[in-house]
Amino acid sequence: MHLLIVGSGENQDDSIEQQARDLINRNSLRNIHFLGEVTNPEDYMPVTDIFLFPSRLEGFPNVLLEAMASGLPTVASAIGGTVDLIIDGQNGLLFDRDDSEQMLGKIEMLIEDADLRKRLGKNGRTSVRQNYAFETIAQQYLELYKRLQGQSVASQT
């Protein structure tokens, strides 16, 4: 088992990246790899079994959408846009922000249960396709514009 850490905490006030690197070096953990900032995170998804998104502060994370769309079972902190994307236990797993024990428990659930991984991955992919496909979002914008245009016309009369 290998842990790939894609991204960086560089220039973030609450980053624990350096402490994590120091701990990994002190304990000679060879199966944890810091990849840093990448322009192609989608290239890592096909070789991944579980996607972990432990962010402490986030809007609507595209990378989480991409992971779900690729069929990866996801574990994410219950913050910001992640709670809009994930229904805990249905299309992914959520844990309370800063609760590392709960996070580890969710990861262990996925490691130990291949059927759960498969079900969450499939449901995550389906929910992204149904709710966030380009065509779906474009249609929602069109409907919004039409409603706003109707309100504008009505307010002028």
NORMOPE-V200803 format. One record per residue. N is the residue number from 0. RES is the residue in one letter. SS is DSSP state (h for helix, s for strand, l for the rest). PSI is psi in radians with two decimals (999 if undefined). D_LAST is the distance of its C-alpha to the last C-alpha in Angstrom with 2 decimals. Layout:
[[N & RES & SS & PSI & D_LAST] [N & RES & SS & PSI & D_LAST]]
This chain:
[[0 & M & l & 2.38 & 66.51] [1 & H & l & 2.56 & 64.79] [2 & L & s & 2.07 & 61.88] [3 & L & s & 2.13 & 59.82] [4 & I & s & 1.85 & 57.74] [5 & V & s & 2.28 & 55.12] [6 & G & s & -3.09 & 53.26] [7 & S & l & 2.68 & 54.34] [8 & G & l & 0.18 & 53.83] [9 & E & l & 2.37 & 54.55] [10 & N & l & 0.37 & 52.74] [11 & Q & l & 2.24 & 51.33] [12 & D & l & -0.60 & 52.34] [13 & D & l & 0.30 & 53.02] [14 & S & l & 2.40 & 54.87] [15 & I & l & 0.30 & 58.08] [16 & E & h & -0.82 & 59.00] [17 & Q & h & -0.69 & 62.12] [18 & Q & h & -0.69 & 63.39] [19 & A & h & -0.76 & 62.92] [20 & R & h & -0.75 & 64.78] [21 & D & h & -0.78 & 67.57] [22 & L & h & -0.75 & 67.92] [23 & I & h & -0.75 & 68.02] [24 & N & h & -0.77 & 70.64] [25 & R & h & -0.63 & 72.74] [26 & N & l & 0.14 & 72.87] [27 & S & l & 0.81 & 73.38] [28 & L & l & 1.89 & 70.56] [29 & R & l & -0.13 & 70.65] [30 & N & l & 0.25 & 67.98] [31 & I & s & 2.18 & 65.03] [32 & H & s & 2.12 & 63.55] [33 & F & s & 2.02 & 61.13] [34 & L & s & -0.24 & 59.36] [35 & G & s & -2.88 & 57.11] [36 & E & l & 2.34 & 53.87] [37 & V & l & 2.68 & 53.50] [38 & T & l & -0.08 & 51.08] [39 & N & l & 1.01 & 51.76] [40 & P & l & -0.45 & 51.52] [41 & E & h & -0.40 & 50.87] [42 & D & h & -0.37 & 54.46] [43 & Y & h & -0.33 & 55.85] [44 & M & h & -0.68 & 54.00] [45 & P & l & -0.36 & 56.25] [46 & V & l & 0.26 & 59.30] [47 & T & l & 2.49 & 57.75] [48 & D & l & -0.53 & 58.15] [49 & I & s & 2.43 & 55.88] [50 & F & s & 2.13 & 53.01] [51 & L & s & 2.25 & 52.95] [52 & F & s & 1.51 & 50.00] [53 & P & l & 0.48 & 51.18] [54 & S & l & 2.58 & 48.56] [55 & R & l & -0.32 & 48.04] [56 & L & l & 2.17 & 44.61] [57 & E & l & 2.64 & 42.20] [58 & G & l & -1.90 & 38.60] [59 & F & l & 1.67 & 38.12] [60 & P & l & 1.97 & 41.54] [61 & N & h & -0.68 & 41.65] [62 & V & h & -0.57 & 45.40] [63 & L & h & -0.74 & 45.07] [64 & L & h & -0.78 & 42.67] [65 & E & h & -0.73 & 45.22] [66 & A & h & -0.78 & 48.11] [67 & M & h & -0.74 & 46.44] [68 & A & h & -0.52 & 45.43] [69 & S & l & -0.05 & 49.07] [70 & G & l & 0.22 & 50.22] [71 & L & l & 2.35 & 51.86] [72 & P & s & 2.37 & 52.13] [73 & T & s & 2.57 & 50.50] [74 & V & s & 2.19 & 51.28] [75 & A & s & 2.64 & 48.79] [76 & S & s & 2.49 & 48.28] [77 & A & l & 1.39 & 45.51] [78 & I & l & 2.85 & 43.21] [79 & G & l & -2.22 & 39.74] [80 & G & l & -0.25 & 38.63] [81 & T & h & -0.59 & 41.90] [82 & V & h & -0.27 & 40.88] [83 & D & h & -0.48 & 37.74] [84 & L & h & -0.69 & 40.02] [85 & I & l & 2.26 & 43.10] [86 & I & l & 1.92 & 43.60] [87 & D & s & 2.17 & 47.05] [88 & G & l & -0.18 & 49.69] [89 & Q & l & -0.91 & 47.46] [90 & N & l & 0.27 & 46.60] [91 & G & s & -3.14 & 48.39] [92 & L & s & 2.41 & 50.03] [93 & L & s & 2.60 & 48.74] [94 & F & s & 2.69 & 50.85] [95 & D & l & 2.37 & 50.12] [96 & R & l & 2.37 & 49.81] [97 & D & l & 0.18 & 53.24] [98 & D & l & 1.48 & 55.06] [99 & S & h & -0.56 & 57.61] [100 & E & h & -0.76 & 59.58] [101 & Q & h & -0.71 & 56.60] [102 & M & h & -0.85 & 55.77] [103 & L & h & -0.66 & 59.38] [104 & G & h & -0.71 & 59.37] [105 & K & h & -0.71 & 56.38] [106 & I & h & -0.78 & 58.09] [107 & E & h & -0.68 & 61.32] [108 & M & h & -0.79 & 59.55] [109 & L & h & -0.67 & 58.44] [110 & I & h & -0.71 & 61.84] [111 & E & h & -0.26 & 63.63] [112 & D & l & 1.64 & 61.36] [113 & A & h & -0.63 & 60.88] [114 & D & h & -0.69 & 58.94] [115 & L & h & -0.76 & 56.43] [116 & R & h & -0.82 & 56.06] [117 & K & h & -0.80 & 55.47] [118 & R & h & -0.82 & 52.98] [119 & L & h & -0.69 & 50.90] [120 & G & h & -0.80 & 50.99] [121 & K & h & -0.80 & 49.88] [122 & N & h & -0.63 & 47.10] [123 & G & h & -0.79 & 45.89] [124 & R & h & -0.79 & 45.76] [125 & T & h & -0.78 & 43.90] [126 & S & h & -0.63 & 41.28] [127 & V & h & -0.76 & 40.62] [128 & R & h & -0.72 & 40.41] [129 & Q & h & -0.64 & 38.04] [130 & N & h & -0.37 & 35.73] [131 & Y & h & 0.21 & 36.09] [132 & A & l & 2.64 & 36.94] [133 & F & h & -0.80 & 35.11] [134 & E & h & -0.71 & 33.50] [135 & T & h & -0.83 & 32.30] [136 & I & h & -0.73 & 30.80] [137 & A & h & -0.74 & 29.18] [138 & Q & h & -0.70 & 27.59] [139 & Q & h & -0.68 & 26.31] [140 & Y & h & -0.75 & 24.73] [141 & L & h & -0.78 & 23.08] [142 & E & h & -0.69 & 21.66] [143 & L & h & -0.82 & 20.46] [144 & Y & h & -0.72 & 18.78] [145 & K & h & -0.73 & 17.05] [146 & R & h & -0.79 & 15.86] [147 & L & h & -0.67 & 14.70] [148 & Q & h & -0.71 & 12.96] [149 & G & h & -0.70 & 11.15] [150 & Q & h & -0.68 & 10.24] [151 & S & h & -0.77 & 9.14] [152 & V & h & -0.74 & 6.84] [153 & A & h & -0.62 & 5.54] [154 & S & h & -0.34 & 5.59] [155 & Q & h & -0.32 & 3.84] [156 & T & l & 999 & 0.00]]
